[in-house]
Amino acid sequence: MKNGQLKAGYNIQVGTENQFILFYTIHQRPTDTRCFIPHVEKLSSISLPMPKTIIADALIWKRRK
């Protein structure tokens, strides 16, 4: 970067329940908004049950509309 700032090269999405990590994915995208949907799709493709409730920050839902 020309301005001296470093940007994240990877983004880790984590799914938890009762403070236990159940699932995670690693993405080569620096923002959460482009990682959330692939993360949930990957979760639905494995043998873990889908959660009843998914909590994400407002930016993800705003961008999805």
DATABEL-V970178 format. One record per backbone hydrogen bond with DSSP energy under -0.5 kcal/mol. NH is the residue of the N-H (numbers start at 0). CO is the residue of the C=O. Records with the same first field share a line. If there is no record, write none. Layout:
BEGIN
NH: CO, CO
END
This chain:
BEGIN
3: 0
10: 26
12: 10, 24
14: 22
16: 19
19: 16
21: 14, 19
22: 14
24: 12
26: 10
33: 30
34: 31
35: 31
38: 34
39: 35
40: 36
41: 37
42: 38
43: 39
44: 40, 41
45: 42
59: 56
60: 56
61: 57
62: 58
63: 59
64: 60
END
